[in-house]
Amino acid sequence: MKNISITELTNVIRSKNAGPYELTFDFIFKNEDIFNKIVQMDVINEELIAKLYKIPVEKVISVVAYKPAKAIKATIIRPIAAGDLGETDVYGAQQHGPLLAIEIPWEGSV
């Protein structure tokens, strides 16, 4: 078994504003088999998101698998409310960077 980058398993990894107090992250997988395997492995979970964003796990609101879209959505409390002094990304569109470092233990081809 080898580790594979999450970017090899997904078509889309993005972040976006989910209101003034939340950010949401989407992983949209290349196919249903990959999506099902990732969900079964439970590697994208509250603990991983908290670790990547250096926040307490309590600030991870949810991590939800949505089968019709072959997607996993994670939502966190924003570190700074949208539009507040010191906040630099009101749309939340530039916050997905840490997700790109995810490595998944993988056996077989993609």
N, C-alpha and C positions, 0 to 999 in steps of 0.2 A: 504494500500500500504506500502511495506517495501523497504528498500534499499538493493541492492544485489551487491556483488563485481563484477567488470568487468571480473575477472578471471573465474567466474562461467558461463559467457555468451560466452566466446571465447575459441578457441582451441589454438590460437597463439597470443601473444603480443610480438613484437620485435622491436628493433631499428637497424638501419644500416646506413652506410656511403652512402651519396647521392652526392658524389663529395667532393672536398676539403673544400667547404664552406657551405654545407648543411647536415642535419641529417633527416632521415625519420623514421617514426614510423608506424607499421602495426598492426591493430586489425583484426584478422580473426575469424569470428563468427561461432558458432557451427552449426547453420542452417539458412535457408533463413528467417524464421519467426522472429527469434531474430534479424538478420541483418535489416530487414525491420522496425521492431519496434524501434530499436536504431536510424536508419536514420530518421524516422518520428518524434521521440522525439527531434532530433537535440541536443543531450547532448554532443556529441564529436564534439566540434567546436573550432574555433580559440581562443576564450576567455578562454576555459578550458585548452587548451594546453599552452597558455601564462601563465596562473596562475600556472600550475604544474611546468613549467620550469623557472618561475620567470623572464620572459622576456616580453618586450613590445609586444602587439598584432601585431604590425607592423613587428615583426621578425618571425611571423608565415606565411610562404609562402602560404600554402594551407592545406585544409582538404577536402579530396575527397572520396566519396563513390563509390565503384566499385562492382556493383551487381554480375557479373559473378563469382567473387571470394568470395562473401559474406564478403567483407573487406572494411575497412576505412583506408586511408593512410593520415597521417599528416606529413608535411615537415616544418622544421624550419631552420633559419640561424644558423650555428654552432657558439657557443660562442667564440671558438678559431679554426682557420683553421686547418685542418688535417695536422699533421706533424710539426706544429709550436711549438716553445719553450713553454712549460707548458701544451701542449695538451697531454692527457693521454690515449686516446682511438681512435687511427687512424681509426679503422674499424667501430667505432660507435656502436658496438655490446653490449655495457654495459650501454646504456643510457636510457633504457626503464623503469627503476625502478619507477620513479614517476607515471607512467601510472597504475601501479598495485594498487594504492590507490584509483582509481576511484570507486565511489559508484553510482549505477544507481537506481532511484526510479522504483520499479518493482511490478507488480500485476500479480498473477498467477504463474504457474510453469515454469520451464526452459525446 
